Amino acid sequence: MFELLLKYKDTLGVPRFGRRLVQLSRDLKFLRGLLGNRDQAGLALVAIPTGLALEESRDLVDACRAAGLQLRHLFLNLLTPSGECPLCATQAGRDKTLVEAFTAAFPATPQTWIYRGAPPRGLEALAALGAAGFQSGK
């Protein structure tokens, strides 16, 4: 369809639109090249510990791999730390099972596990979270 539009752009009276489409095509080609370069791009996936998130993550990673984009890092967010509270202990046990499922689904991918806590406030707290973010949870 794109080729037909370009071929008949003058007949259809949309030359400016045709130029925009050509530029969009060039930009998309550049972006595909950039995303396909393993030295310049990769996927960092952030997921929560649920069965649905695991299935959606698998689908997303499969689609990205088909497009030439590789999964570089997995962040599992909002895990519940084990504690004295029976509810927290139960949820932490569920989270542990899902962490194992994510690890089995993406065995070669570095993972960072982020436990629930107060949101970072200020540059120092944000920098500490960023530094901890790329320490492997494995």
C-alpha angles and dihedrals in degrees: 000000000000091000092050092050091051092046093053100030093116092046091050091046096237106116094140090049089049091054090050091051091050090051091047090051091051092047092050091049090051091048092049090051091049094047091047093055106094091201093057107032144029141154121264106193122203116195140163123232101264132116091239092052089051092053092045090048091053091050092047094048091048091051092047092049090051087055091049097257117130128213107244104172140006123210116195105201133195098024115168116238116228113254148153093279111097092218092051091047091052093048091046089054091052090047091051091055091050092046087056090049092050090047091051091047094050104024098160095046121098110239135202119198116209118198124208115272143130115310112260112266120198134004096286094055091044092050090050091051091049092050092048091046095076097045106107117248090209 
